[in-house]
């Protein structure tokens, strides 16, 4: 005769094993179904062979069945959430394709001058009484200083006409720039933003990524402004 207490413990072990698999995210829907089948067969065997003088604990059996139901429900919920996540990711990628061919501002200090025009941007955490942009060449020399005056918080595009502080036209190429912002006599946080054209969109499990030319591949969340 099968000992009901031992078999009940075996059923509990099955539930514990299943829970471990779910916590480790290594179980599959088929393995859950297999475990459910094993549990139910074991439960029927227990009921057929239980000792009339030492019957099964109804509360324990009910608890095990509730655990099995919970684990099965979690498995189905995870599958539903994954499908929803995949759908949202694909929707984001399709939406992001509308950005192809548009310019965007992302975090970065590079600014490219071509034919007397270079585009960049600044990002302020709070309003500033004065903002100054310093543009430097590859050797680190400041070639142009732009006084932008008072600026509000947020993202503001900037355009450099390529004129140096000496009053001559700078040569085409990539420069670096930094931003200095003041509120009264206090320096405030200011970030430089680089400009790039969106060439392509790549779907991914963590969301769509944009090919922004020389700026590389960046997540769509990195875009500060579309120009």
N, C-alpha and C positions, 0 to 999 in steps of 0.2 A: 504494500500500500504506500502511495506517495504521501509524504508528510506535508500537510497543508501549509504549515509555517515556513518550511524550507522552500516550497514552491512559490509561496507568496514573496519570499525574499528574492527568489530568482526573477520573478516578474519585476520587482522593484529594481533589480540590477539592470534589466533590459531598459527600463525607463531612464535610469541614471546614465547608461551607455548612450542612449539616444540624445539625452540632454547634452552630454559632453560633445557629441558629434555636432550638434547644432551650435553650441557655443564656439566651437572651433571653425565653424562655417565650412566643414568638410563633408557634411551629409548631403545627399541628393534626395529628390522626391521619391525615387524608387526604393532607396534604402529605408526611408521612413515607412513606406507602404509595407516593406518586408518585415520590419520590426513590429508594426501593428498586427500583421498576420501571426507572427510568432507569439506575440503577447496574448492574442485572443485564443489561439490554440492551447497555450499553456493554461489560461484561465479556465477553459472548458475542461481540460484534463484535471485540474485541481478540483473543480466542482464535482466531477464524476467520482473521484477517488478520495474525497475528503472523509475524515474520520467523523462519524456521527457524534462521537463523544467529545470531539475537539473540532467543531466546525470552523470554517473560515471566518475571519474577521471582516464583516461587511463594510465597516468603515474604512479598513485598509484597502480592500478591493476597490471601493468607490473612489478613494483618494488616488490609486494608481490609474484608474480609468480616466479620472479628471486630468491627471498629469499627461497621459497619452493624448487626450483630446487637445490639451493646451499646446503641446509640442507640435501636433499635426496642424493646428490652427496657425501657429507661428510660421511653420514651413510654407503654408499657403499664402500667408500675409507677406512673407519675404519674397515669394515669387511674384506676387502682385505688385509690390513696391519696386522690384527690379524691372518689371515690364513698364511700369509708370516712369521710372528713371530713364530707361532706354528711349521711351517715347519723347520725354521732355528734352533729352540730349539731342535727339534727332531734330526736334522742333527748333531748338536753339541753333543748331548748325544750319538749318534751312533759312532761318531768320537772318543769321550772320552773313549769308551769301549776298545780301543786299548791300553789305559794306564793301564788297569787292570794287576796286576802282576809286574808292574814297580815301581821303587823307585822315589820319587819326593822330592824336597826341597821346603818347605813353611816357612813362618815367624814363628819363635818359638825359644826358648832357651834350649829345652831339647835335650840331646844326650844320646843314650842308648848303653852301653858297653856290648858286648856279645862275649865271647871266644877271647878276645884280639883285638876286632875291634869295633870301633864306628864311625858312619858317620854323618856328619853335613855339614854346609856350611856358607859362609859369603857373604854379599852383600855390595859393596862399591859404593857410589855415584860418586866418582872420584878416580883417581889413588892415591896410598899410597906409601910412602917411606918405611914404616914399619908397619906390622900388628902383633898383639899379641892376642892370644886366651887364656882365663883363664877358666879352667874347675873346677867346684866346686861340693862338695858332698852335701848331703841333709842338713847338718848342716851349709852350707855356707863357708866351709873351702876350700881354693884353693888346689887341689890335683895335678894339672898339668898345666904348662905354656908352650904354644906352640908358638915359634917365627916363623912366616911364611915369614918374609922378605918383600921385595917390592911386591905389587900386583896391577894389573890393575883394572879399574872400572868394575863393573858388578858382576856376581855371580861366586864364586869359591868354589868347594866342598873341604871338609877337612876330613881327616881320623886320628883318634886317636888310637894309638896302645895299649892303656890301661896302659902305663907306667906312674908312678907318678914322681914328682920332686925328690922324695927320691930314685928313681931307683927300685921300686918294682911294681909288677902288681896290679892294682886296681881290686876290686871285681866287678863281673857283676852287672849291675843295671842301673838306670837312673840318670844322672847327669845334672847339669845346666852349660851353658857356656856363656861367654860374649866376645865381640870383641872390641879391642882398635886399632884404626888406626891413623897414623900420616903422615902429608905431611910437610916436613921440621920440624918446631917447632909448627905446627898447628894441633890440633885434628880435624879429619874429621868424618862425619857420617858413621857409619858401623852397619849393622844389622846381628844378628844371625839367621841362618836358620836351622830348624829341619828336619830330614829325616823321611820319612814314606813310607810304601808300599800301593799302591792303591788296595783295595780289591773289590770295587764295584762302580758303577756309578748310581746315582739317577737323572732321568729327573725332571725338575721343570720349573715353569712359568718364573723364572728369570735366567734360564740357568741350565746346568748340575752341580751336586755336586758330589764330590769324597769322598768315605769313605777311610780315610787314617789311619786306625787303631786307636792307642791311641791318635793321633792328632785330631780325630773326623771327622766331615763332613765339607768340605771346598768347596767353589766355584772353578771351574776350573781356573778362573782368578787369584786365589791365588798362583798357581804353579809358582815358580821362575825358576825351572829347572827340567827336567826329566833325571834321571840317569839310 
